[in-house]
Amino acid sequence: MATPLESALAAVPDEIKAVRGLGTAGILTEAERCADLISQAGIMMWWDEKHLAQQRRCAGKPLYRGVGVEPHPDEVTGAVARGLAILAIRPLGVEFAGLHLCDHPDNFGCEPGALVIGPAPQPGDIKARGAHWTPRELAEEVTDNTLEAVVYDPGPLVTADQSKWKLLAPRQILSKSVADISVGAGSFPISAVRYLTARILEQLPAGGGTDLEREHAVRTAVITSCLYGADIDLASLELCRIALALMVPLVDVDTEIHRRFRHGDSLLGIAGIDQLQYWDLDAQHGRAVHGRPVIDVNAVAATGGLDMLWLLADLLCGAALATAGKSATAHRRMAAEIEPLAVRAAAGDPGAIETARLRARELLDTDLPAGRPPRKPLHWPLAFPEVFIAERSDSVTSARVAGLPWDVGMDSATGGVAKPEQAVPVAVMLPGLENAA
């Protein structure tokens, strides 16, 4: 029996024929419908038959005290097939689950309906994957209530009287950073796109295209200016990226979406560059002990780039994992033990770099349960330096919109939850935006 993912991919060629007859308005409407289903329940593509059968019996029943209903696996499979078809007719097509799908005559060497097959994740148990979905209604309620405090100043954090709230200008809204630290298939980012787009559109002057075109343009700006996310489950993350791409199907911003939504454990990693500089997860303690930086971050970035900084961060977090549950003294002793190796690697010593890679992997895999993939830290300041390493005086407060990660255990023993605190505004030009104060 074919898996849901195999069924969806097999249906893409026929869906491509169908979406070509929809027209722009039809494609936008269908893309949004597919984005909702994919972000809420697309993880079913990797379920085994046992869980699919159970879901078929639950389909149509209310979720979360009547907020939303249980989706049917066939409905979700159809949404994935149609969503991929919509993205496949763009000039560069779409990449998903190890596949490249393209049906556009301008793509060099691409045959209509061609699928270049690659490896895909295997079906699995939802509990083992640590994945679940959030219905649109609940995601929007949580997101709207959270972002109100971001886009209004004064707003709900100052007064409950909404008549006194003042909405930020479009440029100010686009300078905000909104992060989902356990993004799943994207229900919260999708809701954030809708909310922020609505707050910008209500301020823009008339003109600059049809309502659909204006909304599409603003959504593109929001996705490429405001949103960030991560997830430990790659299958869920790929669904999130597809869902976001379907929110703006008339343009190809896939590269930027991939950059902004990263694979890794968001609860395992450094929370600030100063932790690397003073070689201590308690940067204040490291500063007091060393007096001056142990690692010249700027010099390392200039010679070895972010990859080298990422290796050093892996090494430091590995030391914390290896001493988890022990005293702070034990951790600092381990950090001191590997400090000379880190310094040599930072200086570009090839032998030290290779040794640091091996040592980091050894430390990160401490007490790793059998059958689990290697731990993959997500170092937020290095993944998104434009947000965390901000020296501008006009940088802005950001927000975190997310449910808690489903599986929190040994992997979250160190590093803490890195919360974006500042963001560098990104310049995005929209029709009429330059005239919107």
C-alpha positions in Angstrom: 0.0 0.0 0.0 1.3 3.4 -1.0 2.2 5.9 1.8 0.3 9.2 1.9 3.5 10.9 0.7 3.8 8.5 -2.3 0.1 9.0 -3.1 0.5 12.8 -3.0 3.5 12.8 -5.2 1.9 10.4 -7.7 -1.1 12.9 -8.0 1.1 15.9 -8.7 1.1 15.6 -12.5 -2.7 15.6 -12.7 -2.9 18.4 -10.2 -0.6 20.5 -12.3 -3.0 20.2 -15.2 -5.8 21.3 -12.9 -4.1 24.3 -11.3 -3.1 25.6 -14.8 -6.8 26.3 -15.4 -7.5 28.1 -12.2 -6.2 31.6 -13.1 -4.4 33.9 -10.7 -7.2 34.4 -8.2 -8.0 30.7 -8.2 -4.4 29.8 -7.5 -4.1 32.2 -4.6 -7.3 30.9 -3.1 -6.3 27.3 -3.5 -2.7 27.9 -2.3 -4.0 29.4 1.0 -6.4 26.5 1.5 -3.5 24.0 1.0 -1.2 26.0 3.2 -3.7 25.7 6.1 -4.1 22.0 5.8 -0.4 21.4 5.3 0.6 23.6 8.3 -2.0 21.9 10.5 -1.8 18.2 9.6 0.8 17.7 6.8 2.8 15.5 9.1 0.4 12.7 8.3 2.4 12.2 5.1 4.9 10.3 7.2 2.4 8.3 9.4 2.1 4.6 9.3 -1.1 2.8 8.5 -2.0 2.2 12.2 -2.2 5.9 12.9 -3.8 6.7 9.6 -6.6 4.3 10.3 -7.1 5.8 13.7 -7.2 9.3 12.2 -9.8 8.3 9.6 -12.1 7.2 12.4 -11.6 10.6 14.2 -12.0 12.7 11.0 -14.7 15.4 11.4 -14.7 15.3 15.2 -14.1 18.6 17.0 -10.7 19.5 18.3 -9.7 21.6 21.4 -13.1 22.1 22.9 -14.8 22.7 19.6 -12.1 24.8 18.0 -11.5 23.2 14.6 -12.1 19.6 13.5 -10.0 16.5 13.0 -8.8 16.4 9.3 -9.1 13.3 7.1 -5.9 11.9 5.8 -7.2 11.9 2.2 -8.0 15.6 2.5 -4.5 16.3 3.7 -2.9 14.2 1.0 -4.9 16.1 -1.6 -3.8 19.4 -0.2 -0.1 18.4 -0.3 -0.5 17.2 -3.9 -2.2 20.4 -5.1 0.1 22.6 -3.1 3.2 21.0 -4.6 1.6 21.4 -8.1 1.0 25.1 -7.5 4.7 25.6 -6.6 5.9 23.3 -9.3 4.6 25.5 -12.1 6.9 28.4 -11.0 10.1 28.9 -13.1 12.3 27.0 -10.6 9.8 24.6 -9.4 9.9 23.3 -5.8 12.1 21.0 -3.7 10.4 18.8 -1.2 11.3 15.6 0.7 14.4 15.0 -1.5 12.5 15.6 -4.7 12.6 18.3 -7.4 9.2 19.0 -9.0 9.0 21.3 -11.9 6.6 21.9 -14.8 7.7 25.2 -16.3 8.9 25.6 -19.9 11.5 28.2 -18.9 13.4 25.8 -16.6 16.4 24.6 -18.6 16.4 20.9 -19.1 13.2 20.3 -17.2 10.6 18.0 -18.8 6.9 18.9 -18.1 5.8 17.0 -15.0 9.3 15.8 -14.3 10.1 14.3 -10.9 13.8 13.8 -10.0 13.6 11.2 -7.2 15.7 11.4 -4.1 15.6 10.0 -0.6 12.5 10.7 1.5 11.8 10.3 5.3 10.1 7.1 6.3 6.7 6.8 8.0 6.8 6.9 11.7 5.0 7.1 15.0 3.7 10.6 15.8 4.9 10.3 19.4 8.3 9.2 18.3 8.5 12.2 16.0 7.4 14.6 18.6 5.0 16.2 16.2 1.3 17.3 16.4 -0.8 19.9 14.8 -2.6 23.0 15.9 -5.9 24.0 14.3 -6.1 27.3 12.5 -8.5 28.8 14.9 -6.4 28.1 18.0 -3.2 29.2 16.3 -4.7 32.5 15.2 -6.1 33.2 18.7 -2.7 32.6 20.3 -0.8 34.5 17.6 -3.2 37.5 17.5 -3.1 38.0 21.2 0.7 37.8 21.3 1.4 40.1 18.3 -1.0 42.8 19.5 1.6 43.7 22.1 4.2 43.9 19.3 2.4 46.1 16.7 0.6 48.5 19.0 2.5 51.1 21.0 0.9 52.0 23.3 -1.0 48.7 23.3 -2.3 45.9 25.6 0.8 46.0 27.8 0.0 49.6 28.6 -3.8 49.8 28.7 -6.8 47.6 28.2 -8.6 50.5 26.6 -8.3 49.6 22.9 -9.3 53.1 21.9 -5.9 54.3 23.2 -3.9 51.8 21.3 -1.7 53.1 18.4 -0.8 50.9 15.5 2.8 51.1 14.4 3.6 52.3 10.9 4.1 49.6 8.2 7.9 50.1 8.1 8.0 49.7 11.9 5.9 46.5 11.7 8.2 45.1 9.0 11.2 45.7 11.3 9.9 43.3 13.9 11.2 39.8 14.4 8.8 37.0 15.2 10.2 33.6 16.0 8.7 30.1 16.5 11.2 28.0 18.3 9.3 24.7 17.6 7.7 25.6 14.3 6.3 22.2 13.4 4.4 22.3 10.1 3.9 26.1 10.4 0.5 26.9 11.9 1.8 29.7 14.0 4.0 31.4 11.3 1.1 31.1 8.9 -1.1 32.9 11.4 1.6 35.5 12.0 1.7 36.2 8.2 -2.0 36.8 8.2 -2.1 39.0 11.3 0.9 41.2 10.4 -0.3 41.5 6.7 -3.7 42.7 7.9 -2.3 45.3 10.2 -0.1 46.7 7.3 -2.8 46.6 4.7 -5.3 48.6 6.8 -2.8 51.5 6.7 -1.7 51.5 3.0 -3.3 53.9 0.6 -5.4 52.7 -2.3 -3.8 51.7 -5.5 -0.9 49.6 -6.5 -2.8 46.7 -8.0 -5.8 44.6 -7.0 -6.6 43.7 -3.4 -5.2 40.1 -4.0 -2.0 41.5 -5.5 -1.5 44.0 -2.7 -2.1 41.3 -0.1 0.4 39.0 -1.9 3.0 41.8 -1.9 2.6 42.5 1.8 2.7 38.8 2.7 6.0 38.5 0.7 7.4 41.4 2.7 6.3 39.9 6.0 7.7 36.5 5.3 11.1 37.9 4.1 11.4 40.5 6.8 9.8 39.3 10.0 9.6 35.6 10.4 12.1 33.0 11.8 11.7 29.5 13.0 13.3 26.1 13.7 12.3 22.6 14.4 14.1 19.4 15.4 12.0 17.3 13.0 13.0 17.8 9.4 9.8 16.4 7.9 7.7 18.9 9.9 10.1 21.7 8.9 9.8 20.9 5.2 6.0 21.1 5.5 6.3 24.5 7.2 8.5 25.8 4.3 6.0 24.5 1.7 3.1 26.0 3.6 4.8 29.4 3.8 5.7 29.3 0.1 2.0 28.6 -0.7 1.1 31.8 1.1 3.0 33.7 -1.7 2.7 31.3 -4.7 3.3 34.0 -7.3 6.9 34.6 -6.3 9.8 32.4 -5.5 11.2 33.2 -2.0 12.1 29.6 -1.2 15.8 30.3 -0.6 14.9 33.0 1.9 12.3 30.8 3.6 14.9 28.0 3.9 17.4 30.5 5.4 14.9 31.7 8.0 13.4 28.4 9.0 16.2 26.1 10.2 16.6 22.5 11.1 18.0 21.9 14.6 17.2 21.6 18.3 16.2 25.1 19.3 16.7 24.2 23.0 20.3 23.2 22.6 22.7 26.0 21.6 24.3 29.2 22.7 22.1 32.1 23.5 24.6 34.9 23.0 27.9 35.6 21.2 29.5 36.6 24.5 29.3 33.0 25.6 31.7 32.1 22.9 33.9 35.2 23.5 34.4 34.3 27.2 34.1 30.5 26.7 31.5 30.0 29.3 27.7 29.5 29.0 27.5 31.9 32.0 29.2 34.8 30.1 29.2 37.0 33.1 31.2 34.5 35.0 33.5 33.9 32.1 34.2 37.6 31.8 35.1 37.8 35.5 37.4 34.8 35.2 39.2 35.7 32.0 39.0 39.4 32.0 39.3 39.5 28.3 37.8 37.5 25.4 39.1 34.0 25.0 37.8 33.8 21.4 38.1 36.8 19.0 34.7 36.3 17.4 35.2 39.0 14.8 38.6 37.6 13.7 37.2 34.0 13.5 34.2 35.2 11.5 36.5 37.0 9.1 38.8 34.0 8.5 36.7 30.9 9.2 33.2 32.3 8.8 30.1 31.3 10.7 30.9 27.7 10.1 33.9 27.9 12.4 32.0 29.8 15.0 29.3 27.1 14.8 31.9 24.4 15.4 33.2 26.3 18.5 29.6 26.7 19.8 29.0 22.9 19.3 32.1 22.2 21.3 31.1 24.5 24.2 27.5 23.1 24.3 28.9 19.6 24.1 30.9 20.3 27.2 27.7 21.3 29.0 25.9 18.2 27.9 28.7 15.9 29.0 28.5 17.4 32.5 24.7 17.8 32.6 23.3 17.1 36.1 26.6 17.8 37.7 27.8 20.9 39.4 28.7 24.2 37.6 32.3 23.5 38.7 32.3 20.3 36.7 31.0 22.1 33.6 33.6 24.8 33.9 36.4 22.2 34.4 35.3 20.5 31.2 35.1 23.9 29.3 38.6 24.7 30.6 39.9 21.3 29.4 38.8 21.9 25.8 39.6 25.6 25.8 43.1 25.2 24.3 41.7 23.1 21.5 39.1 25.7 20.8 41.7 28.5 20.7 43.9 26.5 18.2 40.9 25.7 16.0 39.8 29.4 16.1 43.3 30.3 14.9 42.8 28.1 11.8 45.0 25.1 12.8 43.8 22.3 10.4 44.6 19.5 12.9 42.8 21.3 15.7 39.8 21.9 13.6 39.4 18.2 12.7 40.0 17.2 16.4 37.4 19.8 17.5 34.8 18.3 15.1 35.4 14.8 16.5 35.4 16.0 20.1 32.3 18.1 19.6 30.4 15.1 18.2 31.6 12.9 21.0 30.4 15.4 23.7 27.1 16.1 22.0 26.3 12.4 21.8 26.7 11.9 25.5 24.0 9.5 26.8 22.2 9.7 23.4 19.4 7.2 23.5 19.7 4.2 21.1 18.1 4.8 17.8 18.0 8.6 18.1 19.7 10.8 15.4 22.8 12.7 16.4 22.0 15.9 18.4 22.0 19.0 16.2 22.3 22.2 18.2 20.7 25.4 16.8 22.8 28.4 17.7 20.4 31.2 17.2 22.9 34.1 17.2 24.9 32.4 14.5 21.8 31.2 12.5 20.3 34.7 12.5 23.1 37.2 13.1 21.0 40.0 11.7 18.6 39.6 14.6 20.9 38.8 17.5 24.1 40.7 16.6 22.5 44.1 16.3 24.5 47.2 17.1 22.0 49.7 15.7 20.5 52.1 18.3 17.1 51.8 16.5 16.9 48.1 16.8 13.5 46.9 17.9 11.9 44.5 20.4 10.8 41.2 18.9 8.4 38.5 19.9 8.2 34.7 20.2 5.1 32.9 19.0 5.1 29.2 19.6 3.8 26.2 21.4 6.3 24.4 23.7 8.3 21.7 22.0 6.6 18.3 22.3 9.7 16.4 23.4 11.8 18.1 26.1 14.4 16.0 27.8 18.2 15.6 27.9 18.6 17.6 24.7 17.4 20.7 26.5 19.8 20.4 29.5 21.9 23.3 28.4 22.0 26.5 26.6 18.5 27.6 27.5 15.8 28.9 25.2 17.4 31.7 23.1 14.9 34.5 22.7 15.5 37.1 20.0 15.8 40.4 21.7 16.7 42.8 18.9 16.3 43.0 15.2 17.9 45.1 12.5 15.1 46.6 10.3 15.0 45.2 6.8 14.2 47.6 3.9 11.3 46.3 1.8 9.6 48.4 -0.8 5.9 47.9 -1.5 3.4 49.9 -3.6 2.4 52.8 -1.5 4.6 51.8 1.5 7.0 54.7 0.9 4.1 57.1 1.5 2.8 55.3 4.6 4.2 57.0 7.7 
